[in-house]
Amino acid sequence: MLIVDDLLKGLFVDVPVKITKEVLKEIQRQVDAELGNYYSPEGVQNELRKLQVSLETGEISREEYDKREEELLDVLESLRSLNEETQKG
């Protein structure tokens, strides 16, 4: 009976758990690939530089620039805080 129990457990518990883990890992890899560059301090700094160029070339207004700059600086501050916490702990 133990062999049957092990087979059933493997079929109905272990396999779905392994598949779920692999699916979640793949989703995480794809999210990291898409957002990884942006959600790094260097990526945010690049966005700030692009934003400055957009303002200087007249692509965006000063109000748009100020709003977006504030958002990006908040993200940058959060990333730096997160990095500091990660390094401490």
LUMDO-710882 format. One record per residue: residue in three letters; x, y, z of N, C-alpha, C in turn. Coordinates in pm, whole numbers, plus 32768, in hexadecimal, padded with zeros to 4 digits. Atoms other than C-alpha are relative to their C-alpha. Layout:
# LUMDO-710882
ALAXYZXYZXYZ
...
//
This chain:
# LUMDO-710882
MET80527F8A80008000800080008057807E8000
LEU7FA87F8C7FFB812480EC8043802F802A7F76
ILE7FD57FDF8088819680D87ED97F93804D7FB8
VAL80717FBC803F803C813C7E607FF1808D803A
ASP80087F7D7FC0803282587F5E806C805E7FCA
ASP7F927FAF8034818782D47EE87FE6802B7F70
LEU801E7FDF808B811B82C37D7C7F92806A7FF7
LEU806E7FA080037FD7837E7DBF802E80898033
LYS7FCB7F837FCC808A84847E8F805680447F96
GLY7FAA7FC98069818A84B27D7C7FAF80397F8D
LEU80517FD78072808084CC7C707FAA8079801F
PHE80607F977FE27F8F85B27D22803680738054
VAL7FC97F967FAD8073867E7E03808780307FC9
ASP7F787FD9802681E1867C7D9C8007803B7F74
VAL7FF97FD1808B81B186A77C257FBF808A7FF1
PRO803A7F79800D80BC87CD7C398052806C8048
VAL7FAE7F9E7FB7819A88797D3B807C80227FAE
LYS7F8A7FE7805282CD88517C5D7FDD80557F86
ILE802A7FB48076821088D27B2D7FE180908027
THR80217F797FD2818B89FB7BF0807F804F801E
LYS7F827FBC7FE282E88A507C6D8046802A7F80
GLU7FBD7FE0807E83758A437B0C7FB980717FB6
VAL804C7F958041825E8B1C7A83801D80858045
LEU7FE47F857FB782958C1E7B95808E80327FE9
LYS7F767FD9801E840D8C1B7B58800A80407F76
GLU7FFD7FC9808983D48C5879E57FBF808A7FFB
ILE80407F7D7FF982E58D767A2D80608065803D
GLN7FA07FA67FBF83E98E0F7B17807180237FA1
ARG7F947FE4806084F88DED7A0B7FD280657F97
GLN80327FA48066841F8E9D790C7FEA808C8037
VAL80137F7C7FC183C38FB679FA808880418017
ASP7F7B7FC97FEA85308FE37A57803E80307F7E
ALA7FC87FDA808185928FEC78E97FC380827FCD
GLU80437F888031849190F6789A801680798059
LEU7FF77F907FA384AE91CD79D18088800F8041
GLY7F807FFF7FB9860891797A4B805580797FE3
ASN7FAE7F8C802286B59290798D7FC380808037
TYR80407F867FD185B6939479F08008800C8097
TYR80037FFA7F6E85A493397B5D80897FE2803B
SER7F7A7FFC7FC7871493607B9A802580938008
PRO7FDA7F727FF787B694A67C06803480377F7B
GLU7FCB7FD38081886C94BA7AB97F9180167F9B
GLY80707FF2805C872A948579F67FAF807D801C
VAL804C7F897FDB867795967AB68050807D7FDC
GLN7FAD7F8E8025879D96837A837FFD80177F69
ASN800D7FF38092878B963C790D7F7B80407FDB
GLU80847FC5801A8618968E7912800080948023
LEU7FF57F727FDB866797D579C5804980507F94
ARG7FB77FBD806C8762982E78B57FA980117F85
LYS805B7FF78073866697DF77A37F9580698018
LEU80657F9E7FDC856698B078598036808E7FEE
GLN7FC07F7C800F865799D77863800B80267F6D
VAL7FF67FE68090869399B976ED7F7780217FC7
SER80887FE5802F851C99AC76AF7FD4808E8023
LEU80227F787FD884F39AEF7771804C80667FAB
GLU7FAD7FA2804B86139B9B76BF7FD8800A7F6D
THR80297FFE808C85919B3A75677F6F802B7FEE
GLY808A7FD1800984319BAD75B97F997F927FEC
GLU805D8070801083969A5275A57F997FFC8071
ILE805B7FFE7F8C82FD9A7E76FF800380898040
SER80087F807FBA828F9BA677CF804D7FF78084
ARG7FBB7FFB7F7F83369C1779107FAF7FB7806B
GLU805780447F9E82099B9679D6800D7F687FF5
GLU7FEF8091801582279A3E793880877FD18035
TYR7F7A80217FD3839A9A3F797C80067FF78099
ASP7FFB7FFD7F6E83709AA07AEA7FB97F88803D
LYS804D80717FCC826899967B25804C7F7D7FEE
ARG7FB9807E801C832C987E7A7E80847FF9804C
GLU7F817FFE7FB7847498EB7B1E7FE97FD98092
GLU801E80207F7583D698DA7C777FE57F6A8010
GLU801C80907FFA8354977B7C3080817FAF7FF6
LEU7F83804A801384A797057BB4805E80108077
LEU7FAB7FED7F8A855F979E7CDA7FCD7FAF8077
ASP803880557F97846F96EC7DC680277F6E7FED
VAL7FD8808A801F84B795A37D1680947FED8020
LEU7F7080087FE7862D95E77D26801E7FFA8095
GLU7FEC80007F6E861C96357E9A7FD67F7A803D
SER802F80827FCE855494F77EDA80637F927FDF
LEU7F9E80658028864D94267E18807E80088055
ARG7F877FF07FAE877194B67ED87FE87FD3808F
SER8021802D7F7886C3947B80247FF97F688006
LEU800A80928007867593177FBE80897FC07FF8
ASN7F788034800C87DE92DC7F58804B80098084
GLU7FBE7FF07F7F8859936380A67FCE7F988065
GLU803A80637FA587699284816880307F747FDD
THR7FD48084802D87CD9157809980917FE68028
GLN7F74800E7FDC893D919480D880157FF28096
LYS7FF6800A7F6E890791BC82507FD47F788032
GLY803C80797FCA88329089827F80227F8A7FB4
//
